[in-house]
Amino acid sequence: MLTGRILTWDPPRILEFLWGDEHLRFGLEPDRAGTRLVCTVRLGARPRGHTGYHVCLDSLCELMETGSVEDPGPERIAELEKRYAVFGLDRSGAD
């Protein structure tokens, strides 16, 4: 099980936290007539979960564009895991 710690909580602008040995920061910034989401992930000593990050960000984009989210399904997750494996990156999921 991974443990975490919140570093910055400034709703609705910033959420920053440690999750295991990874450092994640999500920030909302004004951008012309809208808002920009800035997501920064500093991977730990043993990077993992690339597929999970990819699926979550795809789902967020889908939600913002359509108002709903479809389950990516096991085929999409397997496809992404294969793409990340080309770079020698670990499969998604917890330890």
PyMOL commands that set and color helices and strands:
alter all, ss='L'
color gray80, all
select helices_A, chain A and resi 50-66+73-85
alter helices_A, ss='H'
color red, helices_A
select strands_A, chain A and resi 4-10+14-19+22-31+34-42
alter strands_A, ss='S'
color yellow, strands_A
deselect
rebuild
show_as cartoon
